[in-house]
Amino acid sequence: MCVATKRQIGYAVMLLHQAGYSTERMDGAAFAELGATMRQRSGTVDNWLNGLSVAKASRLIQRLKWECRLNRTVQRLKEPE
């Protein structure tokens, strides 16, 4: 299994922050939806990301990009005209 690259990990951290996730400690429910196991959720975000495969990191990045786009759309809809 090829582990996630440093570039993927850095990008994932940036996207996690933009999407409103903690980049320090893992929140159980939110990170469970992202695919983290219960054991992984007791650790740090860095440890979890460093343990991902290249494929899983790519899927996580795609999901976070989607969430960031969705969040921006919702913010635009909430802004008064």
Secondary structure, 3 states (H helix, E strand, C coil): CCECCHHHHHHHHHHHHHCCCCCCECCHHHHHHCCCCHHHHCCEHHHHHHCCEHHHHHHHHHHHHHHHHHHHHHHHHHCCC
